[in-house]
Amino acid sequence: MAFWKITVQNIQFPPDVLGSIPEDLPIPLNDGACEHLDNMLLPDISLWSTDDQKINLSHLSGWNVIFCYSMTGRPGFAIPEGWIQIPGAAGYTPQVCSYRENHIAFKHNGIGVYGISVQTPEAQKEATNRLGLPFPLLSDADHYFSSALKLPLLEVGGLKLIKRLTFILKDGVIKKCFYPLFPPDKNVFEVMAWLSENQA
């Protein structure tokens, strides 16, 4: 696992992440909403991906990283009022870009990466194309996946959105859950450090 250790010890932040997180971004507190996820088998639910196919995460073999996020802003669309002040809401773009910049490390180690939100596949495709993501985003627009796992939600502007969290799977079983996440752009390195010690 030397490749992991080299990557973690020599952290490089992409240019579009540096300086993009406000200094006064509120820090989310751990409310215990994800403690029940340890060693849970994922539900048998298929989600549409930005690759135009349905993916059932419970059927994936080997190691996979799933990061859940509330939403990503879109050019020409207003974000909910007070978005920046909500703990754990803002920061998707820095987070996803850090996974994009380090995707080769996951690929080298045979680990899949997926993002999940309740946004529509169309909205996710826009983000995928705009940010040049090398991995798919999955749409839980009907809340089947988040409801089955009882994932923590935040409600803003009439929307029910998944709070930011990341879990690591082994053959469809949650082996590690990171929640809450702060700062969002550092989560990828927490994940890589855990995998470097636990992936066998």
C-alpha positions as CSV (number, residue, x, y, z in Angstrom):
1,M,0.0,0.0,0.0
2,A,3.0,2.3,-0.5
3,F,1.1,4.3,-3.2
4,W,-1.5,5.3,-0.6
5,K,1.0,6.4,2.0
6,I,3.0,8.5,-0.5
7,T,-0.2,10.2,-1.7
8,V,-1.4,11.0,1.9
9,Q,2.0,12.3,3.0
10,N,2.3,14.6,0.0
11,I,-1.0,16.4,0.0
12,Q,-1.5,18.6,-3.0
13,F,-4.6,20.9,-3.2
14,P,-5.9,21.6,-6.7
15,P,-5.9,25.3,-7.8
16,D,-9.8,25.5,-7.8
17,V,-10.0,24.3,-4.2
18,L,-7.4,26.7,-2.7
19,G,-9.1,29.7,-1.1
20,S,-12.6,28.6,-2.0
21,I,-13.8,27.7,1.5
22,P,-14.8,30.8,3.5
23,E,-12.9,31.3,6.7
24,D,-16.2,31.8,8.6
25,L,-17.9,28.7,7.3
26,P,-19.8,27.2,10.3
27,I,-18.5,23.9,11.7
28,P,-21.1,21.1,11.8
29,L,-21.5,19.2,15.1
30,N,-21.7,15.5,15.5
31,D,-25.3,14.8,16.3
32,G,-24.9,11.0,16.3
33,A,-27.1,10.6,13.2
34,C,-24.8,8.2,11.5
35,E,-23.8,5.9,14.3
36,H,-26.3,3.2,13.1
37,L,-24.5,2.9,9.8
38,D,-21.5,0.8,11.0
39,N,-21.4,-2.6,9.3
40,M,-24.7,-2.0,7.7
41,L,-25.5,-3.8,4.4
42,L,-26.6,-1.3,1.8
43,P,-30.2,-1.5,0.6
44,D,-31.0,-3.3,-2.7
45,I,-31.8,0.0,-4.5
46,S,-30.6,1.1,-8.0
47,L,-29.9,4.7,-8.7
48,W,-29.5,6.5,-12.0
49,S,-26.0,7.7,-12.7
50,T,-24.5,10.4,-14.8
51,D,-23.3,7.5,-17.1
52,D,-26.9,6.9,-18.0
53,Q,-27.2,3.6,-16.3
54,K,-28.6,2.3,-13.1
55,I,-26.1,1.4,-10.4
56,N,-26.9,-0.8,-7.3
57,L,-24.2,0.0,-4.7
58,S,-25.1,-3.1,-2.7
59,H,-24.0,-5.3,-5.7
60,L,-20.6,-3.7,-6.0
61,S,-17.7,-6.0,-5.1
62,G,-14.5,-4.9,-3.4
63,W,-13.8,-1.5,-1.9
64,N,-15.8,1.6,-2.9
65,V,-16.0,5.1,-1.5
66,I,-19.4,6.9,-1.5
67,F,-19.6,10.5,-0.6
68,C,-23.1,12.0,-0.1
69,Y,-23.7,15.8,-0.4
70,S,-26.6,18.1,-0.2
71,M,-26.5,19.9,-3.6
72,T,-24.2,21.7,-6.0
73,G,-24.9,25.2,-7.2
74,R,-25.6,25.6,-10.9
75,P,-24.8,28.7,-13.0
76,G,-28.0,30.7,-13.5
77,F,-29.8,29.0,-10.5
78,A,-30.0,30.7,-7.1
79,I,-28.9,28.8,-4.0
80,P,-31.3,28.7,-1.0
81,E,-31.3,31.8,1.1
82,G,-28.8,31.5,4.0
83,W,-27.1,28.5,2.5
84,I,-23.5,29.5,3.6
85,Q,-24.7,29.9,7.2
86,I,-26.0,26.3,7.4
87,P,-23.4,24.0,9.1
88,G,-22.4,21.3,6.7
89,A,-24.3,22.7,3.7
90,A,-21.8,24.7,1.6
91,G,-18.6,23.2,0.3
92,Y,-19.5,20.6,-2.3
93,T,-17.3,21.9,-5.1
94,P,-14.1,21.9,-3.1
95,Q,-14.9,18.4,-1.8
96,V,-15.7,16.9,-5.2
97,C,-12.7,18.6,-6.8
98,S,-10.4,17.1,-4.2
99,Y,-11.8,13.6,-5.2
100,R,-11.3,14.5,-8.8
101,E,-7.7,15.5,-8.3
102,N,-6.9,12.3,-6.4
103,H,-9.0,9.9,-8.4
104,I,-5.9,8.3,-9.9
105,A,-4.9,7.1,-6.4
106,F,-8.3,5.4,-5.9
107,K,-8.1,3.9,-9.4
108,H,-4.6,2.6,-8.9
109,N,-5.8,0.8,-5.7
110,G,-8.8,-0.7,-7.4
111,I,-11.3,1.4,-5.5
112,G,-14.5,2.9,-7.0
113,V,-15.7,6.4,-6.2
114,Y,-19.3,7.6,-6.4
115,G,-21.1,10.7,-5.3
116,I,-24.8,10.8,-4.2
117,S,-27.3,13.6,-3.8
118,V,-31.1,14.1,-4.2
119,Q,-30.6,16.3,-7.2
120,T,-31.9,15.2,-10.6
121,P,-29.6,13.3,-13.0
122,E,-29.8,16.4,-15.3
123,A,-28.4,18.7,-12.6
124,Q,-25.7,16.2,-11.8
125,K,-24.7,15.8,-15.4
126,E,-24.2,19.6,-15.6
127,A,-21.9,19.4,-12.6
128,T,-20.1,16.4,-14.0
129,N,-19.4,18.2,-17.3
130,R,-18.6,21.5,-15.8
131,L,-16.1,20.1,-13.2
132,G,-14.7,17.4,-15.4
133,L,-15.4,14.5,-13.0
134,P,-13.9,11.1,-13.8
135,F,-16.4,9.2,-11.6
136,P,-20.2,9.1,-11.7
137,L,-22.8,10.9,-9.6
138,L,-25.9,9.0,-8.5
139,S,-29.4,10.6,-8.1
140,D,-31.5,9.8,-5.1
141,A,-34.2,12.2,-6.2
142,D,-37.0,9.9,-4.9
143,H,-35.2,9.6,-1.5
144,Y,-35.4,5.8,-1.6
145,F,-31.7,5.3,-0.8
146,S,-31.4,8.0,1.9
147,S,-34.7,6.9,3.6
148,A,-33.7,3.2,3.6
149,L,-30.4,4.1,5.3
150,K,-32.0,6.8,7.5
151,L,-29.4,9.3,6.4
152,P,-29.3,12.6,8.2
153,L,-31.2,15.3,6.2
154,L,-31.3,19.1,6.2
155,E,-34.4,21.0,5.2
156,V,-34.0,24.4,3.4
157,G,-36.1,26.3,1.0
158,G,-38.7,23.5,0.9
159,L,-36.0,20.9,-0.1
160,K,-34.9,17.8,1.9
161,L,-31.2,17.3,1.2
162,I,-28.7,14.8,2.4
163,K,-26.2,16.1,4.9
164,R,-22.6,15.7,3.9
165,L,-21.1,12.3,4.8
166,T,-18.8,9.7,3.3
167,F,-18.8,6.0,3.8
168,I,-16.4,3.3,2.7
169,L,-17.8,0.0,1.5
170,K,-16.4,-3.5,1.3
171,D,-18.6,-5.8,-0.8
172,G,-21.7,-3.6,-0.2
173,V,-21.2,-3.3,3.6
174,I,-20.3,0.0,5.3
175,K,-17.0,-0.4,7.0
176,K,-16.4,3.2,7.9
177,C,-18.5,6.3,8.0
178,F,-17.1,9.9,8.1
179,Y,-19.6,12.3,9.7
180,P,-19.7,15.2,10.1
181,L,-17.2,16.4,7.5
182,F,-15.2,19.5,8.0
183,P,-13.5,21.1,6.2
184,P,-15.1,19.4,3.1
185,D,-11.9,19.5,0.9
186,K,-9.9,17.5,3.5
187,N,-12.2,14.5,3.6
188,V,-10.5,12.8,0.6
189,F,-7.3,12.6,2.6
190,E,-9.1,11.2,5.7
191,V,-10.5,8.5,3.5
192,M,-7.2,7.7,1.9
193,A,-5.4,7.5,5.2
194,W,-8.1,5.1,6.6
195,L,-7.8,2.9,3.5
196,S,-4.0,2.9,3.7
197,E,-4.3,1.3,7.1
198,N,-7.3,-1.0,6.6
199,Q,-7.5,-2.1,3.0
200,A,-6.1,-5.6,2.6
